Amino acid sequence: MVPFLHSYMAVHNSRWFFLAIACLINLFSGSLFTWSVFAGPKAVQLSALTGADLTAVDLAITFAVCNLMGPIPMILSGFVNDRVGPAWLLIGGGLVVGASLYAAGVSASITSLVLSYGVFFGIGMGVVYGSLINTSVKLFPERRAFAAGAVTAAYGFCSVILPHIAYRMIESSGVELAFKYLGFATGGLIVFGGVCSLFLLKGKFSKQEIRKEERNSISEMNYRKMVVTPRFWLMFVFLFSGAFSGITLISHASLIASKQFGFTAAAAATAVSYIALVNTSSRLVIGYVADKFGYLKTLTLACVVAILGMLLFIVGSKGDNVFFFIGATTAALAYGSFMAVYPAYTARNFGSLHNSVNYSIMFCGFAAAGFIGPMVMKQLTIGDDFRLVYFAAIAALVIGLLSAVGLYRLDKRTQREHVHNGVQN
């Protein structure tokens, strides 16, 4: 009995230690969402180097490609993560992240910037993010949304800290050195976390199958079975729709704050941090609520809240700071909900055994939103007028609500089938 209790405590303490490591890594590696602070100075640097008159909007392709690249390494590393665990993935991913940020600093053209930050940084962060969140969800089958919320909250909270740090570094040392410093710090921390995980997990958690009672209560599906179900495609569209408005806002928060609402550069950086703070701090609470009251109900409410936020942005103008912050709050809350709940929602519907791959494939909906959102922003922005962008976001959210209705109907049908099968048995 004593050895059993010792083993039980070791496993359950270790999973909390891993969750702490995952949060620590994400706390200082979510530099993707500081792009809106880096984009302007980098555009100025590239304009001086190339002689072209470039703006932050012209560099939007970089952020879009970075989001698009994420699911590819997540899917491929998911197969590895399900078999050998996250440690070596973190070590390799950390090296790629550090090198790509360094290369982004010295890039002298849009092409080299897209290649370094868009492609390689996207690959590195896809490996790191996927291994952290999928392992955390697998380790906490009874608190899936809470675990996912904690890891994604730490990732988001990084953008509360880094915009001001990045802004100060750019002001004092220039955008090139700021990228380099960020690469050394971020890459080093991820590698350190990978080494800690290597000794902490020792492969036990990544190879451990889900509990027998969970296997009996949920139909396990691998990615081949998952992608042919109507539920998958409804969830895919739902994720795309929910992420579209948040990504569009976050990727250009500084530009919207300064151009539409008249913020100064420093105030716009503060606005970016505020959005990240709301987006982040809500995820733990949202994860807890979703575990208690239901994933689909939480996400549906998030869509409705996001629509209200977009309406406030439509009617806002220079000097309407209250409209900006209320609209930003609702949009950030909705975005945080989808980031926190969807890993758990995917595991709930398709099982935990293959969730590293399954969620990575589902995450393509988020990546598609990250790629299309900035492109829509560029095409629909007319001078300092972003209203067409907000209308596009509302249209996407309405499609998301329609997808939610379809998912509700599938849930009802599944419940009726379970009742019918129970009566027959």
C-alpha positions in Angstrom: 0.0 0.0 0.0 2.8 2.4 0.9 4.6 2.0 -2.4 1.3 2.5 -4.2 0.6 5.7 -2.4 4.1 6.9 -3.0 3.7 6.3 -6.8 0.2 7.9 -6.8 1.6 11.1 -5.1 4.6 11.1 -7.4 2.4 11.0 -10.5 -0.1 13.6 -9.3 2.7 16.0 -8.0 4.6 15.6 -11.2 1.7 16.6 -13.4 1.3 19.8 -11.4 5.0 20.5 -11.7 4.7 20.0 -15.5 1.8 22.4 -15.6 3.9 25.0 -13.7 6.7 24.5 -16.2 4.3 24.8 -19.1 2.9 28.0 -17.7 6.4 29.4 -17.1 7.5 28.7 -20.7 4.4 30.2 -22.1 4.6 33.2 -19.8 7.8 34.3 -21.6 7.3 32.8 -25.1 4.1 34.3 -26.3 5.9 36.9 -28.3 3.6 36.3 -31.3 1.1 38.8 -29.9 3.7 41.5 -29.5 3.9 41.7 -33.3 1.7 44.8 -33.4 4.4 46.6 -31.4 7.3 45.4 -33.6 5.5 45.8 -36.9 5.8 49.6 -37.1 9.5 50.0 -36.2 10.4 47.0 -38.4 8.5 48.7 -41.3 10.6 51.8 -40.7 13.8 49.8 -40.7 12.9 48.0 -43.9 11.9 51.2 -45.6 15.3 52.6 -44.8 17.0 49.5 -46.1 15.0 49.0 -49.3 14.0 52.5 -50.2 10.3 51.5 -50.3 7.6 53.3 -48.3 6.5 50.5 -46.1 3.9 50.5 -43.2 2.9 48.0 -40.6 0.0 46.9 -42.8 2.4 46.0 -45.5 4.1 43.5 -43.1 0.8 41.9 -42.2 1.7 38.9 -44.4 4.4 38.0 -41.8 1.9 37.7 -39.0 -0.5 35.8 -41.3 2.1 33.3 -42.4 3.2 32.8 -38.8 -0.3 31.8 -37.8 -0.7 29.7 -40.8 2.4 27.7 -40.1 1.5 26.8 -36.6 -0.7 23.7 -37.2 1.8 22.0 -39.5 4.4 21.3 -36.8 1.6 20.9 -34.2 0.2 18.0 -36.2 3.6 16.4 -37.0 4.9 16.8 -33.4 1.6 15.5 -32.1 2.5 12.0 -33.2 5.8 12.3 -31.4 4.2 13.9 -28.3 1.7 11.0 -28.0 4.5 8.5 -28.0 7.6 9.9 -26.3 6.4 13.1 -24.5 7.1 16.8 -24.9 10.7 17.2 -23.6 12.7 16.8 -26.8 10.1 18.7 -28.7 10.5 21.6 -26.3 14.3 21.5 -26.6 14.2 21.5 -30.4 11.4 24.0 -30.6 13.3 26.4 -28.3 16.4 26.4 -30.5 14.2 27.1 -33.6 12.4 29.9 -31.8 15.5 31.6 -30.6 17.3 31.4 -34.0 14.3 32.6 -35.9 13.8 35.7 -33.7 17.5 36.5 -34.1 17.1 36.2 -37.9 14.0 38.4 -37.9 16.1 41.1 -36.3 18.7 41.1 -39.0 16.2 40.5 -41.9 16.6 43.1 -44.6 13.5 42.5 -46.8 9.9 41.5 -46.4 10.8 38.1 -47.9 13.5 37.3 -45.3 11.2 38.6 -42.5 8.4 36.3 -43.7 10.8 33.4 -43.9 12.4 34.0 -40.4 9.5 35.2 -38.3 6.6 33.9 -40.4 7.8 30.4 -41.3 10.5 29.4 -38.8 9.2 31.2 -35.8 5.7 29.8 -36.6 7.2 26.3 -36.8 9.0 26.6 -33.5 6.1 28.0 -31.6 3.8 25.4 -33.2 5.9 22.6 -31.8 6.3 24.3 -28.3 2.7 25.4 -28.0 1.2 22.1 -29.2 3.3 19.9 -26.9 2.6 22.0 -23.8 -1.1 22.3 -24.2 -1.9 18.8 -25.4 0.2 17.2 -22.6 -1.4 19.4 -20.0 -4.9 18.4 -21.2 -4.0 14.8 -21.2 -2.6 15.0 -17.6 -5.8 16.5 -16.2 -8.8 14.5 -17.6 -11.0 15.8 -14.8 -10.0 19.5 -15.3 -9.3 19.7 -19.0 -10.5 23.3 -19.6 -8.8 24.5 -16.4 -5.5 23.0 -17.5 -5.8 24.4 -21.1 -6.9 27.7 -19.6 -3.9 27.9 -17.4 -1.4 27.2 -20.2 -3.1 29.5 -22.7 -3.5 32.2 -20.0 0.2 32.1 -19.4 0.8 32.4 -23.1 -1.5 35.3 -23.4 -0.1 37.0 -20.2 3.2 37.1 -22.0 1.8 39.8 -24.3 0.9 41.9 -21.2 4.5 42.0 -20.2 6.4 41.9 -23.5 4.8 44.9 -25.3 6.2 47.4 -22.8 9.6 45.6 -22.6 9.8 45.4 -26.4 8.7 49.1 -26.7 11.5 50.1 -24.3 14.1 47.9 -26.0 13.1 49.3 -29.4 13.3 52.9 -28.1 16.7 52.3 -26.5 18.5 49.8 -28.7 16.5 49.7 -32.0 14.2 47.0 -33.4 17.1 44.7 -34.6 18.6 44.3 -31.1 15.2 44.0 -29.6 14.5 41.0 -31.8 17.9 39.5 -30.9 17.5 39.9 -27.2 14.0 38.4 -27.3 15.4 35.4 -29.3 18.1 34.7 -26.7 15.8 35.0 -23.8 12.8 33.1 -25.2 14.7 30.3 -26.9 16.9 29.8 -23.8 13.9 29.5 -21.5 12.1 27.0 -23.7 15.2 24.8 -23.9 15.6 25.0 -20.1 11.9 23.9 -19.7 12.5 21.0 -22.0 15.4 19.8 -20.0 13.4 20.0 -16.8 10.6 18.1 -18.4 13.0 15.4 -19.6 13.9 14.6 -16.0 10.5 15.3 -14.5 8.3 13.2 -16.8 10.7 10.5 -17.8 8.3 9.5 -20.5 5.6 8.2 -18.1 2.9 10.6 -18.8 3.2 10.8 -22.5 3.0 7.0 -22.7 0.2 6.6 -20.2 -3.2 5.8 -21.7 -6.3 7.5 -20.4 -8.1 6.0 -17.4 -10.3 3.0 -18.0 -13.5 4.7 -16.9 -12.8 7.6 -19.3 -12.2 5.1 -22.1 -15.6 3.5 -21.4 -17.5 6.8 -21.3 -16.0 8.5 -24.4 -15.6 7.1 -27.9 -12.0 7.4 -28.8 -11.3 8.5 -32.4 -8.0 9.0 -34.2 -7.7 11.8 -36.8 -8.8 9.6 -39.6 -12.2 8.8 -38.0 -12.5 12.4 -36.6 -12.2 14.3 -39.9 -15.1 12.4 -41.6 -17.6 13.3 -38.9 -20.1 16.2 -39.3 -19.2 17.2 -35.7 -15.6 17.9 -36.7 -16.4 20.2 -39.5 -19.0 22.1 -37.4 -16.4 22.5 -34.7 -13.8 23.6 -37.3 -16.0 26.3 -38.6 -17.0 27.3 -35.1 -13.3 27.7 -34.1 -12.5 29.7 -37.2 -15.4 32.1 -36.6 -14.7 32.6 -33.0 -11.0 33.2 -33.6 -11.4 35.5 -36.6 -12.6 38.6 -34.8 -10.0 38.2 -31.9 -7.1 37.7 -34.2 -8.0 40.6 -36.4 -8.2 42.9 -33.4 -5.1 41.6 -31.6 -2.8 41.7 -34.7 -3.7 45.3 -35.4 -4.7 46.6 -31.9 -2.0 49.2 -31.8 -3.0 50.5 -35.3 -6.7 50.6 -34.5 -6.0 52.4 -31.2 -3.8 55.1 -32.8 -5.6 55.6 -36.1 -9.3 55.2 -35.3 -9.3 56.3 -31.6 -6.4 58.8 -31.6 -4.1 57.1 -29.1 -0.4 58.0 -28.8 2.3 55.4 -29.5 2.8 54.8 -25.8 -1.0 54.7 -25.1 -1.4 52.3 -28.0 1.2 50.0 -26.4 -0.8 50.2 -23.2 -3.9 49.3 -25.1 -2.2 46.2 -26.5 -1.3 45.2 -22.9 -4.8 45.8 -21.7 -6.3 43.6 -24.4 -3.8 40.9 -23.6 -4.5 41.2 -19.8 -8.3 40.7 -20.3 -7.7 38.0 -22.8 -5.4 36.2 -20.5 -6.8 36.7 -17.0 -10.2 35.5 -18.1 -8.9 32.1 -19.3 -8.5 30.4 -15.9 -12.0 31.6 -14.9 -13.5 30.6 -18.3 -11.8 27.2 -18.1 -13.3 26.6 -14.6 -16.7 27.8 -15.7 -16.7 25.6 -18.9 -15.7 22.5 -16.9 -18.7 23.2 -14.6 -21.4 24.4 -17.0 -20.5 23.1 -20.4 -18.1 23.8 -23.2 -20.6 24.6 -26.0 -22.7 26.9 -23.8 -19.5 28.9 -22.9 -18.4 29.2 -26.5 -21.8 30.2 -27.7 -22.0 33.0 -25.2 -18.5 34.1 -26.2 -19.7 34.6 -29.8 -22.6 36.8 -28.7 -20.2 38.9 -26.6 -17.8 39.3 -29.5 -20.6 40.6 -31.7 -21.4 43.3 -29.1 -17.7 44.2 -29.0 -17.5 44.6 -32.8 -20.6 46.8 -32.8 -18.9 49.2 -30.4 -15.9 49.4 -32.6 -18.1 50.2 -35.6 -19.6 53.3 -33.9 -16.4 54.4 -32.2 -14.2 57.3 -33.3 -11.3 59.5 -32.1 -11.8 60.4 -28.4 -14.3 57.5 -27.8 -11.8 55.8 -25.4 -14.6 54.2 -23.4 -16.0 52.5 -26.6 -12.5 51.2 -27.4 -11.9 49.7 -24.0 -15.4 48.2 -23.6 -15.3 46.8 -27.2 -11.7 45.5 -26.6 -12.8 43.9 -23.4 -15.7 41.9 -25.0 -13.6 40.9 -28.0 -10.7 39.8 -25.8 -13.0 37.8 -23.5 -14.5 35.9 -26.5 -11.1 35.2 -28.0 -9.8 34.0 -24.6 -12.8 31.7 -24.3 -12.0 29.9 -27.6 -8.3 29.6 -26.8 -9.0 28.2 -23.3 -11.9 25.9 -24.0 -11.3 24.3 -27.4 -8.5 21.9 -26.5 -10.7 20.4 -23.8 -13.8 20.6 -26.1 -11.9 18.6 -28.7 -10.8 16.0 -26.2 -14.4 15.8 -24.8 -15.8 15.0 -28.2 -13.1 12.8 -29.7 -11.2 11.4 -26.6 -7.9 12.1 -25.0 -5.8 9.3 -26.4 -5.1 10.9 -29.7 -5.8 14.5 -28.7 -2.3 15.8 -29.5 -2.9 15.1 -33.2 -6.7 15.7 -33.1 -6.5 19.1 -31.6 -3.6 20.1 -33.8 -5.8 19.3 -36.8 -8.7 21.2 -35.2 -6.3 24.1 -34.6 -6.1 24.6 -38.4 -9.3 26.5 -38.0 -7.5 28.9 -35.8 -4.6 29.1 -38.2 -6.9 29.8 -41.1 -8.4 32.7 -39.1 -4.9 33.9 -38.3 -4.0 33.9 -42.0 -7.2 35.3 -43.5 -7.9 37.9 -40.7 -4.9 40.1 -41.4 -5.4 39.8 -45.1 -9.0 40.9 -44.7 -7.8 43.7 -42.5 -5.5 44.9 -45.3 -8.1 44.6 -48.1 -11.0 46.2 -46.3 -9.3 49.0 -44.5 -9.9 52.3 -46.2 -7.5 54.9 -44.8 -8.3 55.1 -41.1 -11.7 53.5 -41.5 -11.9 49.9 -40.2 -15.7 49.5 -40.3 -15.8 47.0 -43.2 -13.4 44.8 -41.2 -15.7 44.8 -38.2 -18.7 43.9 -40.4 -16.7 41.0 -41.8 -15.9 39.9 -38.2 -19.6 40.0 -37.3 -20.5 38.0 -40.4 -18.0 35.3 -39.3 -19.4 35.3 -35.8 -22.9 34.8 -37.1 -21.7 31.8 -39.1 -20.1 30.5 -35.8 -23.5 30.8 -34.0 -25.1 28.8 -36.8 -22.4 26.1 -36.3 -23.1 26.1 -32.6 -26.8 25.4 -33.4 -25.7 22.4 -35.5 -23.5 21.2 -32.6 -26.4 21.5 -30.1 -28.6 19.4 -32.4 -25.9 16.7 -32.7 -25.6 16.7 -28.9 -29.3 16.2 -28.6 -29.3 13.4 -31.1 -26.4 11.7 -29.3 -28.3 11.9 -26.0 -31.4 10.4 -27.5 -29.3 7.5 -29.0 -27.7 6.9 -25.6 -31.1 6.8 -23.9 -32.4 4.5 -26.6 -29.4 2.1 -26.3 -29.8 2.1 -22.6 -33.4 1.1 -22.8 -32.6 -1.7 -25.2 -29.8 -3.0 -22.9 
